[in-house]
Amino acid sequence: MLSLSGGYQRYYSSGARPVGVPFLGQSLGFLWQFKRRWALLPELGSARTTTPNFMTDETRLFHAGIALVHTR
């Protein structure tokens, strides 16, 4: 399954100003049903934000994850 994602995160750190990170990207996942009520959902995603970092004016974000899904 392919999905679009977007959001806003705000990071806080001791001794530093808060940083706001708006982002827009996509995720790609696959639902693998291995039992009647259990499934695995591996997912990869990437996003872009206009928030600068210490090397560039634009930042790319990446995530990978896996979820164990139980249904009734």
N, CA, C, O and CB atoms as a CASP TS submission, in Angstrom:
PFRMAT TS
TARGET T0000
AUTHOR 0000-0000-0000
METHOD Language model
MODEL 1
PARENT N/A
ATOM      1  N   MET     1       0.833  -1.160   0.000  1.00  0.00           N
ATOM      2  CA  MET     1       0.000   0.000   0.000  1.00  0.00           C
ATOM      3  C   MET     1       0.886   1.233   0.000  1.00  0.00           C
ATOM      4  O   MET     1       1.936   1.253   0.643  1.00  0.00           O
ATOM      5  CB  MET     1      -0.952  -0.008   1.198  1.00  0.00           C
ATOM      6  N   LEU     2       0.475   2.227  -0.699  1.00  0.00           N
ATOM      7  CA  LEU     2       1.199   3.490  -0.834  1.00  0.00           C
ATOM      8  C   LEU     2       0.350   4.585  -0.209  1.00  0.00           C
ATOM      9  O   LEU     2      -0.852   4.663  -0.463  1.00  0.00           O
ATOM     10  CB  LEU     2       1.523   3.811  -2.336  1.00  0.00           C
ATOM     11  N   SER     3       0.965   5.428   0.602  1.00  0.00           N
ATOM     12  CA  SER     3       0.200   6.516   1.211  1.00  0.00           C
ATOM     13  C   SER     3       1.033   7.788   1.262  1.00  0.00           C
ATOM     14  O   SER     3       2.259   7.742   1.365  1.00  0.00           O
ATOM     15  CB  SER     3      -0.265   6.129   2.624  1.00  0.00           C
ATOM     16  N   LEU     4       0.357   8.904   1.191  1.00  0.00           N
ATOM     17  CA  LEU     4       0.990  10.200   1.361  1.00  0.00           C
ATOM     18  C   LEU     4       0.946  10.551   2.836  1.00  0.00           C
ATOM     19  O   LEU     4      -0.011  10.226   3.538  1.00  0.00           O
ATOM     20  CB  LEU     4       0.294  11.295   0.497  1.00  0.00           C
ATOM     21  N   SER     5       1.992  11.216   3.296  1.00  0.00           N
ATOM     22  CA  SER     5       2.015  11.618   4.700  1.00  0.00           C
ATOM     23  C   SER     5       2.498  13.056   4.804  1.00  0.00           C
ATOM     24  O   SER     5       3.303  13.525   3.999  1.00  0.00           O
ATOM     25  CB  SER     5       2.920  10.676   5.534  1.00  0.00           C
ATOM     26  N   GLY     6       2.001  13.718   5.783  1.00  0.00           N
ATOM     27  CA  GLY     6       2.413  15.081   6.046  1.00  0.00           C
ATOM     28  C   GLY     6       2.155  15.398   7.497  1.00  0.00           C
ATOM     29  O   GLY     6       1.328  14.756   8.144  1.00  0.00           O
ATOM     30  N   GLY     7       2.853  16.377   8.005  1.00  0.00           N
ATOM     31  CA  GLY     7       2.642  16.718   9.399  1.00  0.00           C
ATOM     32  C   GLY     7       3.574  17.811   9.862  1.00  0.00           C
ATOM     33  O   GLY     7       4.276  18.444   9.073  1.00  0.00           O
ATOM     34  N   TYR     8       3.559  18.010  11.152  1.00  0.00           N
ATOM     35  CA  TYR     8       4.390  19.021  11.794  1.00  0.00           C
ATOM     36  C   TYR     8       4.872  18.448  13.117  1.00  0.00           C
ATOM     37  O   TYR     8       4.070  17.977  13.923  1.00  0.00           O
ATOM     38  CB  TYR     8       3.608  20.366  12.006  1.00  0.00           C
ATOM     39  N   GLN     9       6.173  18.487  13.340  1.00  0.00           N
ATOM     40  CA  GLN     9       6.746  18.035  14.605  1.00  0.00           C
ATOM     41  C   GLN     9       7.518  19.199  15.222  1.00  0.00           C
ATOM     42  O   GLN     9       8.087  20.023  14.506  1.00  0.00           O
ATOM     43  CB  GLN     9       7.675  16.786  14.399  1.00  0.00           C
ATOM     44  N   ARG    10       7.535  19.260  16.531  1.00  0.00           N
ATOM     45  CA  ARG    10       8.269  20.307  17.236  1.00  0.00           C
ATOM     46  C   ARG    10       9.201  19.618  18.214  1.00  0.00           C
ATOM     47  O   ARG    10       8.767  18.839  19.062  1.00  0.00           O
ATOM     48  CB  ARG    10       7.302  21.309  17.971  1.00  0.00           C
ATOM     49  N   TYR    11      10.493  19.915  18.086  1.00  0.00           N
ATOM     50  CA  TYR    11      11.520  19.287  18.914  1.00  0.00           C
ATOM     51  C   TYR    11      12.009  20.259  19.975  1.00  0.00           C
ATOM     52  O   TYR    11      12.241  21.437  19.700  1.00  0.00           O
ATOM     53  CB  TYR    11      12.697  18.804  18.049  1.00  0.00           C
ATOM     54  N   TYR    12      12.160  19.749  21.191  1.00  0.00           N
ATOM     55  CA  TYR    12      12.645  20.544  22.319  1.00  0.00           C
ATOM     56  C   TYR    12      13.915  19.898  22.856  1.00  0.00           C
ATOM     57  O   TYR    12      14.023  18.674  22.924  1.00  0.00           O
ATOM     58  CB  TYR    12      11.561  20.663  23.440  1.00  0.00           C
ATOM     59  N   SER    13      14.879  20.742  23.240  1.00  0.00           N
ATOM     60  CA  SER    13      16.129  20.246  23.792  1.00  0.00           C
ATOM     61  C   SER    13      16.599  21.210  24.873  1.00  0.00           C
ATOM     62  O   SER    13      16.421  22.422  24.746  1.00  0.00           O
ATOM     63  CB  SER    13      17.207  20.078  22.683  1.00  0.00           C
ATOM     64  N   SER    14      17.179  20.698  25.900  1.00  0.00           N
ATOM     65  CA  SER    14      17.666  21.523  26.998  1.00  0.00           C
ATOM     66  C   SER    14      18.756  22.472  26.499  1.00  0.00           C
ATOM     67  O   SER    14      19.733  22.036  25.891  1.00  0.00           O
ATOM     68  CB  SER    14      18.200  20.639  28.145  1.00  0.00           C
ATOM     69  N   GLY    15      18.587  23.760  26.757  1.00  0.00           N
ATOM     70  CA  GLY    15      19.587  24.745  26.372  1.00  0.00           C
ATOM     71  C   GLY    15      19.500  25.211  24.937  1.00  0.00           C
ATOM     72  O   GLY    15      20.361  25.970  24.493  1.00  0.00           O
ATOM     73  N   ALA    16      18.503  24.790  24.201  1.00  0.00           N
ATOM     74  CA  ALA    16      18.362  25.177  22.786  1.00  0.00           C
ATOM     75  C   ALA    16      16.943  25.660  22.529  1.00  0.00           C
ATOM     76  O   ALA    16      16.021  25.340  23.280  1.00  0.00           O
ATOM     77  CB  ALA    16      18.708  23.986  21.841  1.00  0.00           C
ATOM     78  N   ARG    17      16.780  26.420  21.481  1.00  0.00           N
ATOM     79  CA  ARG    17      15.447  26.862  21.084  1.00  0.00           C
ATOM     80  C   ARG    17      14.679  25.698  20.453  1.00  0.00           C
ATOM     81  O   ARG    17      15.285  24.814  19.848  1.00  0.00           O
ATOM     82  CB  ARG    17      15.536  28.054  20.099  1.00  0.00           C
ATOM     83  N   PRO    18      13.354  25.693  20.589  1.00  0.00           N
ATOM     84  CA  PRO    18      12.554  24.655  19.918  1.00  0.00           C
ATOM     85  C   PRO    18      12.688  24.766  18.393  1.00  0.00           C
ATOM     86  O   PRO    18      12.860  25.858  17.851  1.00  0.00           O
ATOM     87  CB  PRO    18      11.062  24.767  20.332  1.00  0.00           C
ATOM     88  N   VAL    19      12.605  23.634  17.726  1.00  0.00           N
ATOM     89  CA  VAL    19      12.706  23.588  16.270  1.00  0.00           C
ATOM     90  C   VAL    19      11.409  22.996  15.716  1.00  0.00           C
ATOM     91  O   VAL    19      11.003  21.905  16.116  1.00  0.00           O
ATOM     92  CB  VAL    19      13.953  22.748  15.812  1.00  0.00           C
ATOM     93  N   GLY    20      10.759  23.715  14.793  1.00  0.00           N
ATOM     94  CA  GLY    20       9.562  23.217  14.125  1.00  0.00           C
ATOM     95  C   GLY    20       9.928  22.586  12.798  1.00  0.00           C
ATOM     96  O   GLY    20      10.704  23.151  12.028  1.00  0.00           O
ATOM     97  N   VAL    21       9.365  21.402  12.526  1.00  0.00           N
ATOM     98  CA  VAL    21       9.684  20.665  11.299  1.00  0.00           C
ATOM     99  C   VAL    21       8.392  20.265  10.589  1.00  0.00           C
ATOM    100  O   VAL    21       7.816  19.223  10.901  1.00  0.00           O
ATOM    101  CB  VAL    21      10.545  19.407  11.615  1.00  0.00           C
ATOM    102  N   PRO    22       7.924  21.091   9.624  1.00  0.00           N
ATOM    103  CA  PRO    22       6.815  20.647   8.781  1.00  0.00           C
ATOM    104  C   PRO    22       7.365  19.697   7.716  1.00  0.00           C
ATOM    105  O   PRO    22       8.476  19.904   7.228  1.00  0.00           O
ATOM    106  CB  PRO    22       6.078  21.865   8.123  1.00  0.00           C
ATOM    107  N   PHE    23       6.612  18.669   7.351  1.00  0.00           N
ATOM    108  CA  PHE    23       7.123  17.722   6.350  1.00  0.00           C
ATOM    109  C   PHE    23       6.002  17.191   5.477  1.00  0.00           C
ATOM    110  O   PHE    23       4.830  17.199   5.854  1.00  0.00           O
ATOM    111  CB  PHE    23       7.846  16.558   7.030  1.00  0.00           C
ATOM    112  N   LEU    24       6.398  16.726   4.288  1.00  0.00           N
ATOM    113  CA  LEU    24       5.493  16.107   3.328  1.00  0.00           C
ATOM    114  C   LEU    24       6.252  14.984   2.642  1.00  0.00           C
ATOM    115  O   LEU    24       7.384  15.184   2.201  1.00  0.00           O
ATOM    116  CB  LEU    24       4.949  17.148   2.288  1.00  0.00           C
ATOM    117  N   GLY    25       5.644  13.803   2.543  1.00  0.00           N
ATOM    118  CA  GLY    25       6.335  12.670   1.944  1.00  0.00           C
ATOM    119  C   GLY    25       5.390  11.532   1.617  1.00  0.00           C
ATOM    120  O   GLY    25       4.187  11.725   1.439  1.00  0.00           O
ATOM    121  N   GLN    26       5.966  10.337   1.542  1.00  0.00           N
ATOM    122  CA  GLN    26       5.192   9.146   1.191  1.00  0.00           C
ATOM    123  C   GLN    26       5.723   7.944   1.957  1.00  0.00           C
ATOM    124  O   GLN    26       6.863   7.927   2.420  1.00  0.00           O
ATOM    125  CB  GLN    26       5.244   8.882  -0.333  1.00  0.00           C
ATOM    126  N   SER    27       4.857   6.935   2.076  1.00  0.00           N
ATOM    127  CA  SER    27       5.218   5.676   2.717  1.00  0.00           C
ATOM    128  C   SER    27       4.771   4.523   1.829  1.00  0.00           C
ATOM    129  O   SER    27       3.767   4.614   1.122  1.00  0.00           O
ATOM    130  CB  SER    27       4.582   5.566   4.132  1.00  0.00           C
ATOM    131  N   LEU    28       5.527   3.451   1.878  1.00  0.00           N
ATOM    132  CA  LEU    28       5.212   2.235   1.135  1.00  0.00           C
ATOM    133  C   LEU    28       5.250   1.081   2.126  1.00  0.00           C
ATOM    134  O   LEU    28       6.258   0.865   2.798  1.00  0.00           O
ATOM    135  CB  LEU    28       6.214   2.003  -0.062  1.00  0.00           C
ATOM    136  N   GLY    29       4.153   0.342   2.214  1.00  0.00           N
ATOM    137  CA  GLY    29       4.075  -0.767   3.150  1.00  0.00           C
ATOM    138  C   GLY    29       3.401  -1.976   2.512  1.00  0.00           C
ATOM    139  O   GLY    29       2.785  -1.884   1.450  1.00  0.00           O
ATOM    140  N   PHE    30       3.537  -3.101   3.187  1.00  0.00           N
ATOM    141  CA  PHE    30       2.959  -4.355   2.718  1.00  0.00           C
ATOM    142  C   PHE    30       2.344  -5.069   3.916  1.00  0.00           C
ATOM    143  O   PHE    30       3.028  -5.292   4.915  1.00  0.00           O
ATOM    144  CB  PHE    30       4.033  -5.254   2.012  1.00  0.00           C
ATOM    145  N   LEU    31       1.074  -5.429   3.833  1.00  0.00           N
ATOM    146  CA  LEU    31       0.405  -6.157   4.905  1.00  0.00           C
ATOM    147  C   LEU    31       0.499  -7.644   4.624  1.00  0.00           C
ATOM    148  O   LEU    31      -0.050  -8.131   3.636  1.00  0.00           O
ATOM    149  CB  LEU    31      -1.074  -5.716   5.046  1.00  0.00           C
ATOM    150  N   TRP    32       1.196  -8.369   5.491  1.00  0.00           N
ATOM    151  CA  TRP    32       1.375  -9.808   5.342  1.00  0.00           C
ATOM    152  C   TRP    32       0.548 -10.518   6.413  1.00  0.00           C
ATOM    153  O   TRP    32       0.922 -10.539   7.586  1.00  0.00           O
ATOM    154  CB  TRP    32       2.884 -10.201   5.445  1.00  0.00           C
ATOM    155  N   GLN    33      -0.581 -11.098   5.999  1.00  0.00           N
ATOM    156  CA  GLN    33      -1.486 -11.818   6.901  1.00  0.00           C
ATOM    157  C   GLN    33      -0.945 -13.229   7.081  1.00  0.00           C
ATOM    158  O   GLN    33      -0.996 -14.030   6.148  1.00  0.00           O
ATOM    159  CB  GLN    33      -2.960 -11.843   6.345  1.00  0.00           C
ATOM    160  N   PHE    34      -0.421 -13.551   8.279  1.00  0.00           N
ATOM    161  CA  PHE    34       0.152 -14.877   8.470  1.00  0.00           C
ATOM    162  C   PHE    34      -0.716 -15.782   9.344  1.00  0.00           C
ATOM    163  O   PHE    34      -0.480 -16.990   9.384  1.00  0.00           O
ATOM    164  CB  PHE    34       1.522 -14.752   9.080  1.00  0.00           C
ATOM    165  N   LYS    35      -1.693 -15.246  10.031  1.00  0.00           N
ATOM    166  CA  LYS    35      -2.698 -16.014  10.767  1.00  0.00           C
ATOM    167  C   LYS    35      -4.044 -15.316  10.552  1.00  0.00           C
ATOM    168  O   LYS    35      -4.098 -14.220   9.994  1.00  0.00           O
ATOM    169  CB  LYS    35      -2.339 -16.124  12.313  1.00  0.00           C
ATOM    170  N   ARG    36      -5.115 -15.950  10.993  1.00  0.00           N
ATOM    171  CA  ARG    36      -6.446 -15.348  10.793  1.00  0.00           C
ATOM    172  C   ARG    36      -6.560 -13.976  11.451  1.00  0.00           C
ATOM    173  O   ARG    36      -7.182 -13.076  10.888  1.00  0.00           O
ATOM    174  CB  ARG    36      -7.531 -16.270  11.349  1.00  0.00           C
ATOM    175  N   ARG    37      -5.973 -13.804  12.624  1.00  0.00           N
ATOM    176  CA  ARG    37      -6.089 -12.551  13.371  1.00  0.00           C
ATOM    177  C   ARG    37      -4.781 -11.781  13.502  1.00  0.00           C
ATOM    178  O   ARG    37      -4.750 -10.742  14.162  1.00  0.00           O
ATOM    179  CB  ARG    37      -6.623 -12.834  14.732  1.00  0.00           C
ATOM    180  N   TRP    38      -3.713 -12.256  12.899  1.00  0.00           N
ATOM    181  CA  TRP    38      -2.405 -11.608  13.039  1.00  0.00           C
ATOM    182  C   TRP    38      -1.806 -11.277  11.674  1.00  0.00           C
ATOM    183  O   TRP    38      -1.926 -12.046  10.719  1.00  0.00           O
ATOM    184  CB  TRP    38      -1.444 -12.508  13.830  1.00  0.00           C
ATOM    185  N   ALA    39      -1.162 -10.123  11.606  1.00  0.00           N
ATOM    186  CA  ALA    39      -0.497  -9.699  10.374  1.00  0.00           C
ATOM    187  C   ALA    39       0.729  -8.869  10.727  1.00  0.00           C
ATOM    188  O   ALA    39       0.815  -8.291  11.810  1.00  0.00           O
ATOM    189  CB  ALA    39      -1.466  -8.889   9.465  1.00  0.00           C
ATOM    190  N   LEU    40       1.671  -8.820   9.801  1.00  0.00           N
ATOM    191  CA  LEU    40       2.849  -7.947   9.917  1.00  0.00           C
ATOM    192  C   LEU    40       2.744  -6.848   8.870  1.00  0.00           C
ATOM    193  O   LEU    40       2.273  -7.083   7.757  1.00  0.00           O
ATOM    194  CB  LEU    40       4.183  -8.758   9.742  1.00  0.00           C
ATOM    195  N   LEU    41       3.180  -5.659   9.228  1.00  0.00           N
ATOM    196  CA  LEU    41       3.150  -4.526   8.311  1.00  0.00           C
ATOM    197  C   LEU    41       4.527  -3.860   8.290  1.00  0.00           C
ATOM    198  O   LEU    41       4.780  -2.952   9.082  1.00  0.00           O
ATOM    199  CB  LEU    41       2.046  -3.507   8.723  1.00  0.00           C
ATOM    200  N   PRO    42       5.428  -4.299   7.388  1.00  0.00           N
ATOM    201  CA  PRO    42       6.684  -3.574   7.216  1.00  0.00           C
ATOM    202  C   PRO    42       6.431  -2.316   6.377  1.00  0.00           C
ATOM    203  O   PRO    42       5.580  -2.311   5.487  1.00  0.00           O
ATOM    204  CB  PRO    42       7.762  -4.481   6.545  1.00  0.00           C
ATOM    205  N   GLU    43       7.183  -1.250   6.675  1.00  0.00           N
ATOM    206  CA  GLU    43       6.942   0.022   6.008  1.00  0.00           C
ATOM    207  C   GLU    43       8.244   0.806   5.849  1.00  0.00           C
ATOM    208  O   GLU    43       9.096   0.807   6.737  1.00  0.00           O
ATOM    209  CB  GLU    43       5.913   0.849   6.790  1.00  0.00           C
ATOM    210  N   LEU    44       8.382   1.469   4.706  1.00  0.00           N
ATOM    211  CA  LEU    44       9.482   2.398   4.432  1.00  0.00           C
ATOM    212  C   LEU    44       8.877   3.728   4.028  1.00  0.00           C
ATOM    213  O   LEU    44       7.845   3.772   3.357  1.00  0.00           O
ATOM    214  CB  LEU    44      10.440   1.851   3.316  1.00  0.00           C
ATOM    215  N   GLY    45       9.516   4.806   4.435  1.00  0.00           N
ATOM    216  CA  GLY    45       8.979   6.108   4.076  1.00  0.00           C
ATOM    217  C   GLY    45      10.068   7.156   3.968  1.00  0.00           C
ATOM    218  O   GLY    45      11.148   7.018   4.543  1.00  0.00           O
ATOM    219  N   SER    46       9.766   8.196   3.230  1.00  0.00           N
ATOM    220  CA  SER    46      10.685   9.330   3.119  1.00  0.00           C
ATOM    221  C   SER    46       9.857  10.606   3.030  1.00  0.00           C
ATOM    222  O   SER    46       8.699  10.587   2.613  1.00  0.00           O
ATOM    223  CB  SER    46      11.630   9.183   1.874  1.00  0.00           C
ATOM    224  N   ALA    47      10.468  11.701   3.427  1.00  0.00           N
ATOM    225  CA  ALA    47       9.776  12.989   3.400  1.00  0.00           C
ATOM    226  C   ALA    47      10.800  14.093   3.219  1.00  0.00           C
ATOM    227  O   ALA    47      11.999  13.884   3.407  1.00  0.00           O
ATOM    228  CB  ALA    47       8.948  13.213   4.696  1.00  0.00           C
ATOM    229  N   ARG    48      10.317  15.263   2.854  1.00  0.00           N
ATOM    230  CA  ARG    48      11.158  16.451   2.712  1.00  0.00           C
ATOM    231  C   ARG    48      10.596  17.545   3.596  1.00  0.00           C
ATOM    232  O   ARG    48       9.389  17.621   3.828  1.00  0.00           O
ATOM    233  CB  ARG    48      11.238  16.921   1.229  1.00  0.00           C
ATOM    234  N   THR    49      11.487  18.388   4.084  1.00  0.00           N
ATOM    235  CA  THR    49      11.091  19.528   4.878  1.00  0.00           C
ATOM    236  C   THR    49      11.933  20.730   4.478  1.00  0.00           C
ATOM    237  O   THR    49      13.059  20.577   4.004  1.00  0.00           O
ATOM    238  CB  THR    49      11.234  19.229   6.383  1.00  0.00           C
ATOM    239  N   THR    50      11.397  21.904   4.666  1.00  0.00           N
ATOM    240  CA  THR    50      12.134  23.128   4.355  1.00  0.00           C
ATOM    241  C   THR    50      12.975  23.600   5.538  1.00  0.00           C
ATOM    242  O   THR    50      13.652  24.624   5.445  1.00  0.00           O
ATOM    243  CB  THR    50      11.167  24.229   3.937  1.00  0.00           C
ATOM    244  N   THR    51      12.939  22.866   6.646  1.00  0.00           N
ATOM    245  CA  THR    51      13.739  23.218   7.817  1.00  0.00           C
ATOM    246  C   THR    51      15.214  22.961   7.518  1.00  0.00           C
ATOM    247  O   THR    51      15.580  21.840   7.164  1.00  0.00           O
ATOM    248  CB  THR    51      13.282  22.412   9.067  1.00  0.00           C
ATOM    249  N   PRO    52      16.066  23.977   7.653  1.00  0.00           N
ATOM    250  CA  PRO    52      17.489  23.775   7.372  1.00  0.00           C
ATOM    251  C   PRO    52      18.181  22.978   8.475  1.00  0.00           C
ATOM    252  O   PRO    52      17.731  22.970   9.621  1.00  0.00           O
ATOM    253  CB  PRO    52      18.183  25.120   7.196  1.00  0.00           C
ATOM    254  N   ASN    53      19.265  22.316   8.125  1.00  0.00           N
ATOM    255  CA  ASN    53      20.120  21.680   9.123  1.00  0.00           C
ATOM    256  C   ASN    53      21.503  22.331   9.040  1.00  0.00           C
ATOM    257  O   ASN    53      21.664  23.324   8.331  1.00  0.00           O
ATOM    258  CB  ASN    53      20.207  20.120   8.898  1.00  0.00           C
ATOM    259  N   PHE    54      22.482  21.806   9.734  1.00  0.00           N
ATOM    260  CA  PHE    54      23.785  22.469   9.772  1.00  0.00           C
ATOM    261  C   PHE    54      24.572  22.358   8.466  1.00  0.00           C
ATOM    262  O   PHE    54      25.577  23.051   8.308  1.00  0.00           O
ATOM    263  CB  PHE    54      24.601  21.896  10.888  1.00  0.00           C
ATOM    264  N   MET    55      24.144  21.498   7.513  1.00  0.00           N
ATOM    265  CA  MET    55      24.878  21.343   6.257  1.00  0.00           C
ATOM    266  C   MET    55      24.131  21.873   5.045  1.00  0.00           C
ATOM    267  O   MET    55      24.765  22.339   4.099  1.00  0.00           O
ATOM    268  CB  MET    55      25.202  19.903   6.041  1.00  0.00           C
ATOM    269  N   THR    56      22.805  21.818   5.042  1.00  0.00           N
ATOM    270  CA  THR    56      22.023  22.213   3.867  1.00  0.00           C
ATOM    271  C   THR    56      20.803  23.043   4.267  1.00  0.00           C
ATOM    272  O   THR    56      20.437  23.106   5.441  1.00  0.00           O
ATOM    273  CB  THR    56      21.579  20.970   3.081  1.00  0.00           C
ATOM    274  N   ASP    57      20.189  23.672   3.282  1.00  0.00           N
ATOM    275  CA  ASP    57      18.982  24.467   3.525  1.00  0.00           C
ATOM    276  C   ASP    57      17.713  23.631   3.515  1.00  0.00           C
ATOM    277  O   ASP    57      16.646  24.126   3.875  1.00  0.00           O
ATOM    278  CB  ASP    57      18.869  25.557   2.493  1.00  0.00           C
ATOM    279  N   GLU    58      17.812  22.387   3.113  1.00  0.00           N
ATOM    280  CA  GLU    58      16.653  21.497   3.031  1.00  0.00           C
ATOM    281  C   GLU    58      17.028  20.155   3.645  1.00  0.00           C
ATOM    282  O   GLU    58      18.159  19.691   3.496  1.00  0.00           O
ATOM    283  CB  GLU    58      16.175  21.320   1.551  1.00  0.00           C
ATOM    284  N   THR    59      16.086  19.540   4.330  1.00  0.00           N
ATOM    285  CA  THR    59      16.363  18.282   5.023  1.00  0.00           C
ATOM    286  C   THR    59      15.483  17.179   4.465  1.00  0.00           C
ATOM    287  O   THR    59      14.305  17.405   4.188  1.00  0.00           O
ATOM    288  CB  THR    59      16.141  18.428   6.541  1.00  0.00           C
ATOM    289  N   ARG    60      16.040  15.991   4.297  1.00  0.00           N
ATOM    290  CA  ARG    60      15.276  14.809   3.898  1.00  0.00           C
ATOM    291  C   ARG    60      15.171  13.888   5.104  1.00  0.00           C
ATOM    292  O   ARG    60      16.141  13.677   5.832  1.00  0.00           O
ATOM    293  CB  ARG    60      15.943  14.076   2.682  1.00  0.00           C
ATOM    294  N   LEU    61      13.990  13.350   5.296  1.00  0.00           N
ATOM    295  CA  LEU    61      13.727  12.454   6.419  1.00  0.00           C
ATOM    296  C   LEU    61      13.481  11.050   5.888  1.00  0.00           C
ATOM    297  O   LEU    61      12.984  10.892   4.773  1.00  0.00           O
ATOM    298  CB  LEU    61      12.514  12.946   7.258  1.00  0.00           C
ATOM    299  N   PHE    62      13.822  10.026   6.670  1.00  0.00           N
ATOM    300  CA  PHE    62      13.643   8.634   6.277  1.00  0.00           C
ATOM    301  C   PHE    62      13.200   7.844   7.497  1.00  0.00           C
ATOM    302  O   PHE    62      13.678   8.086   8.606  1.00  0.00           O
ATOM    303  CB  PHE    62      14.951   8.041   5.670  1.00  0.00           C
ATOM    304  N   HIS    63      12.297   6.907   7.298  1.00  0.00           N
ATOM    305  CA  HIS    63      11.932   6.010   8.390  1.00  0.00           C
ATOM    306  C   HIS    63      11.688   4.601   7.861  1.00  0.00           C
ATOM    307  O   HIS    63      11.296   4.405   6.711  1.00  0.00           O
ATOM    308  CB  HIS    63      10.684   6.530   9.125  1.00  0.00           C
ATOM    309  N   ALA    64      11.929   3.640   8.727  1.00  0.00           N
ATOM    310  CA  ALA    64      11.637   2.235   8.450  1.00  0.00           C
ATOM    311  C   ALA    64      11.012   1.663   9.710  1.00  0.00           C
ATOM    312  O   ALA    64      11.434   1.989  10.819  1.00  0.00           O
ATOM    313  CB  ALA    64      12.934   1.432   8.026  1.00  0.00           C
ATOM    314  N   GLY    65      10.020   0.821   9.545  1.00  0.00           N
ATOM    315  CA  GLY    65       9.366   0.249  10.712  1.00  0.00           C
ATOM    316  C   GLY    65       8.620  -1.015  10.376  1.00  0.00           C
ATOM    317  O   GLY    65       8.426  -1.364   9.211  1.00  0.00           O
ATOM    318  N   ILE    66       8.209  -1.691  11.426  1.00  0.00           N
ATOM    319  CA  ILE    66       7.411  -2.896  11.270  1.00  0.00           C
ATOM    320  C   ILE    66       6.378  -2.907  12.397  1.00  0.00           C
ATOM    321  O   ILE    66       6.703  -2.625  13.550  1.00  0.00           O
ATOM    322  CB  ILE    66       8.308  -4.192  11.291  1.00  0.00           C
ATOM    323  N   ALA    67       5.158  -3.230  12.059  1.00  0.00           N
ATOM    324  CA  ALA    67       4.073  -3.289  13.043  1.00  0.00           C
ATOM    325  C   ALA    67       3.498  -4.695  13.074  1.00  0.00           C
ATOM    326  O   ALA    67       3.373  -5.358  12.044  1.00  0.00           O
ATOM    327  CB  ALA    67       2.962  -2.253  12.717  1.00  0.00           C
ATOM    328  N   LEU    68       3.157  -5.127  14.258  1.00  0.00           N
ATOM    329  CA  LEU    68       2.438  -6.386  14.448  1.00  0.00           C
ATOM    330  C   LEU    68       0.978  -6.014  14.667  1.00  0.00           C
ATOM    331  O   LEU    68       0.664  -5.292  15.613  1.00  0.00           O
ATOM    332  CB  LEU    68       3.020  -7.232  15.664  1.00  0.00           C
ATOM    333  N   VAL    69       0.087  -6.492  13.814  1.00  0.00           N
ATOM    334  CA  VAL    69      -1.320  -6.091  13.817  1.00  0.00           C
ATOM    335  C   VAL    69      -2.183  -7.253  14.295  1.00  0.00           C
ATOM    336  O   VAL    69      -2.065  -8.372  13.794  1.00  0.00           O
ATOM    337  CB  VAL    69      -1.768  -5.624  12.407  1.00  0.00           C
ATOM    338  N   HIS    70      -3.058  -6.977  15.276  1.00  0.00           N
ATOM    339  CA  HIS    70      -4.005  -7.977  15.767  1.00  0.00           C
ATOM    340  C   HIS    70      -5.418  -7.467  15.506  1.00  0.00           C
ATOM    341  O   HIS    70      -5.735  -6.321  15.823  1.00  0.00           O
ATOM    342  CB  HIS    70      -3.785  -8.272  17.291  1.00  0.00           C
ATOM    343  N   THR    71      -6.261  -8.310  14.935  1.00  0.00           N
ATOM    344  CA  THR    71      -7.658  -7.939  14.680  1.00  0.00           C
ATOM    345  C   THR    71      -8.574  -8.823  15.497  1.00  0.00           C
ATOM    346  O   THR    71      -8.170  -9.890  15.958  1.00  0.00           O
ATOM    347  CB  THR    71      -8.002  -8.054  13.175  1.00  0.00           C
ATOM    348  N   ARG    72      -9.796  -8.384  15.677  1.00  0.00           N
ATOM    349  CA  ARG    72     -10.780  -9.161  16.435  1.00  0.00           C
ATOM    350  C   ARG    72     -11.555 -10.080  15.544  1.00  0.00           C
ATOM    351  O   ARG    72     -12.426 -10.809  16.018  1.00  0.00           O
ATOM    352  CB  ARG    72     -11.728  -8.252  17.171  1.00  0.00           C
TER
END
